[in-house]
Amino acid sequence: MISQLNIRQRTEEKETDLSRYAAKSALSRGRPGGEERCPVRTAFQRDRDRIIHSNSFRRLKHKTQVFIAPQGDHYVTRLTHTLEVSQLARTISRALNLNEDLAEAISLGHDLGHTPFGHVGEEVLNELYRTGFRHNEQSLRVVERLEKGGRGLNLTWEVRDGILNHSKTRADIIGESGGTGTLEGQVCRLADALAYINHDIGDAIRAGIITDSDLPQEATAVLGSGHSQRINTMVCDIIESSWAASGLVEDASPAIVMGRRVLDASNRLRDFLFEKVYLKRDEKAEEAREVVRRLYKHFVTHEERLPPEYLATGDETERRVVDYIAGMTDGYALRLAESRKSF
């Protein structure tokens, strides 16, 4: 057998060359449940693999990002969005000498709790469930409580923290760190915004809702007129601004930031998308809202019809129903509602 001096330990030793502000896997705050360390993978690499092999991750390929049941093969899904966030987070983390494995794990897990029908589904569950619903909190619940038959994935504190704190409301500006406990978590929070701003513009143009000429000129003048130009401008600005201003070189409080000029332009694009795309109500969105409402009402009334794994969680009925609906793909929710027309 190969000497187990072991591969994981060698990788952990290499991590000592990372920035002093980077999270080190050997120094992780640990997992909720104890377990032996893997001889090959670091703690963060192991988390990444657990997420990729989870049922919730597989279902992302059939969940809407923005456009519901689009007629075309090139629209972004929740899975392709997740992969784009991961790529951006790894690029930024590598450039800043942070822990790329941690950034990747957070990115891959950040949207596991997203509902079917994108933000439409999230809005409806938030209206219906008495304590509210936010997909970042549901993503944490997925990895802690719902995966693997209720055992969860037993992920490290750093990954769970990044998943919980990745999300922004409309009131938040892109540059806010959101209370993340690691710089890698801050990277993922920004990478999420960079990804959705740019691919949602592409999808909205593809759908005929907006054109390139509709984009605010004060934003495109700073960021660029095309997808790749905007991404490159944003990523390079984050790298340069974080090195220069946030203490990744000098002795100061470290943070992952954008420069003011690029930040203002990015937030202008985000506001534009809310006004012209995200808040647009159309026939498909209204149908999706009604599907979620009907499913919720039905299963709250008929709890016994929930799958056994949801009945076994020990939670209140409404919580179980929210967990079940949030985990559905778009197609499954539509088929289930169609098969229960008497709801």
Secondary structure, DSSP 8 states (H G I E B T S, - for coil): ----S-HHHHHHHHGGGS-TTS--GGG----SS-----SSS-HHHHHHHHHHTSHHHHHGGGSBSSSSS-SSS-S-BHHHHHHHHHHHHHHHHHHTT--HHHHHHHHHHTTTT--TTHHHHHHHHHHHSTT---HHHHHHHIIIIIHHHHT-----HHHHHHHHT----TTS-TT--TT-SSHHHHHHHHHHHHHHHHHHHHHHHHTTS--GGGS-HHHHHHH-SSHHHHHHHHHHHHHHHHHHHSSTTTTS-------HHHHHHHHHHHHHHIIIIIT---HHHHHHHHHHHHHHHHHHH-GGGS-HHHHTT---HHHHHHHHHHT--HHHHHHHHHHTTT-
